[in-house]
Amino acid sequence: LLLRQDWPAAFQLCKIHSDVLDSDDVYRSRWTAAHQIDECTIRENLDPMRDREWVVRECCRVTVSDPVVQLRLLQHGLLETARQLGMDVAAAAADDDDDDDDD
């Protein structure tokens, strides 16, 4: 199913056999198969994953040609890092917004 990129069927199979199949594998495959990374791709594939370390690595590894999307991807990784460190994510996001005002 993953090779055929039949994502709905793959997710359904994971739901039925959650004791042996991990939906993160589907999200990971769908992310790596994406021909274009945009905010929707980030939200639909990285947000629901349980393997947060993999998500942060991808946010650092992937480069895209659209600077707005690249910034969103890096911010996603930074906010997830803050969560993992137990930082107040809302405060970190507000600090980031304040920095944008300085430009």
Secondary structure, 3 states (H helix, E strand, C coil): CCCCCCHHHHHHHHHHCCCCCCHHHHHHHHHHHCCCCCHHHHHHHCCCCCCHHHHHHHHHHCCCCCHHHHHHHHHHHHHHHHHHCCCCHHHHHHHHHHHHHCC
